[in-house]
Amino acid sequence: RLLTIALAMFVGYMLPFQLGPMAYNFYHNYRQSIDKLHRDIERYGKLGERAEYWEAENQRAKQEHEKIEAGLLPGGNRDLVGAKMQGLVRQLAQNTNITFKSLAPPDTSLNTGEWVLVIQTMQFEASSKTLIAFLKALKNAKENLAVVTLNVRSRKNKLTGTIKITGFSRMPSQP
């Protein structure tokens, strides 16, 4: 009889104060983990749907980066970049039958350490047709070249003037 009373007291105390809260906490944690799994599955599903978009966006950014890199003037230092710019402008002028009177040394003094802005000034003589062809050749050059200033004077069906062209290059980092 004493054992029955002790068992009843044990069950009366343990069930509501120990086993009940333990069972409730176990069930509550189980439900939270299931809800978290459902949210994770939903989130990963959305990420999977957006994966194609981000992959295409990544490819577009890589192509744009390659295009920009291809448009830079090559050279390991400022003098080589300036020489490349001068040779390029001279070649485009010759290809489009522009007569250049003078080709100033390229200005490579504007730089940020990693980037160099090259400015090439040229005095020329041309017809309107050859000048337009030269400007188109500058625009269509593989390197990204931009006309900063263009001063033109007309005299006896000949155009004379000065043009400033810019290009960019990236300098290798110094060890």
Secondary structure, 3 states (H helix, E strand, C coil): CHHHHHHHHHHHHHHHHHHHHHHHHHHHHHHHHHHHHHHHHHHHHHHHHHHHHHHHHHHHHHHHHHHHHHCCCCCCCHHHHHHHHHHHHHHHHHHCCCEEEEECCCEEEEECCCEEEEEEEEEEEECHHHHHHHHHHHHHCCCCCEEEEEEEEEECCEEEEEEEEEEEEECCCCC
